Every structure is written in C-alpha cells, then in structure tokens.
Amino acid sequence: MPHVVDFVNVSTEGLESSPVAEALAGLRANEARYFSNKYKHVYTTVPAEEAPELVGWVTRILKEERGLEFASPLLEVADVTVEDEKAGAITWPELYFESGLVVNVLWTIEVGGKRAVGFKLSEGMEIPEELAAAGFKFARQKSKLAGEIRGSFFVIKGSY
C-alpha cells in the first residue's frame, strides 16, 4: 500500500526496523520536500516487495556498473517520475535500506540525458562495506529534517 511521505510531520512508518530509523525517516522526508518544492511531486513509497521490477532494475544497474550488492535488507521504494523544464522526463527511483542507506537512480528518459546512481547515508550509520571497499568518497550536507547527510554518486555508462 502506498505511503505518502509527510515532510512536516516526520514519521518512521515502514522504517521501524532500522537502527537509525529516525535519521532515515528524516532523510526520506528531506527527499519528499525536495521533490515537492522542485517538481510539485507528491512523494510516496511502497514496501520493497511491492515493486520487484523496479528493485530488479536498480539492482541490475548497481551490479553491472560497479559490482555492488548490498547485504542490508531493503525496506521501501519510491517510484518517482518528474518533468524537468530543461531535461524533460526523468525517472528517479529511490531504495531505502534497513542500514540507513538510500540508493537512487537519476535516469533522464531522453537519449543522451543524465544518468547516475546516488548514495545517501543517514546520520549515525557507518559507510557500508560495499561502498567503502569500492573507494567511494562522501560529501556532507546539512538538513533540518535529516541532520547530516553524506552523499556520493557515479555516472551510469551502460543502457538499461
């Protein structure tokens, strides 16, 4: 069942099993606020098991591009598609892991558009071994909703 994420009254609903549930909920609310402000998009999530095709697409990109597979259980998925004035249609799925990791894929629909995978770490979580071993470096960003967010990304080279 879809869950509309409220970025005013932050809730841990669906994320309770995470050891950093409050921070992960703040990160999810931060994402909801971003998509609401920039694209007027109502940000919703579903339990991961309700979006197997989307999860499969993202995990395929991670594995084929960088050999990444995460040990942490997947909790929720947001299936975002927005219209950008300059780039056109963008699909932007986000996966929320129990560890506090959020993985997103920015995929501009138009051929030759921007395509990248982003990683965001909830405040209080360690860098996942899978990312540390691959040498990812993380920039820091402050958020009123999420505290300190650490982020990294890579550009997608293949076609999926």
PyMOL commands that set and color helices and strands:
alter all, ss='L'
color gray80, all
select helices_A, chain A and resi 21-39+48-50+52-66+129-133
alter helices_A, ss='H'
color red, helices_A
select strands_A, chain A and resi 3-4+44-47+74-78+81-84+88-91+94-97+101-108+115-121+139-143+147-155
alter strands_A, ss='S'
color yellow, strands_A
deselect
rebuild
show_as cartoon
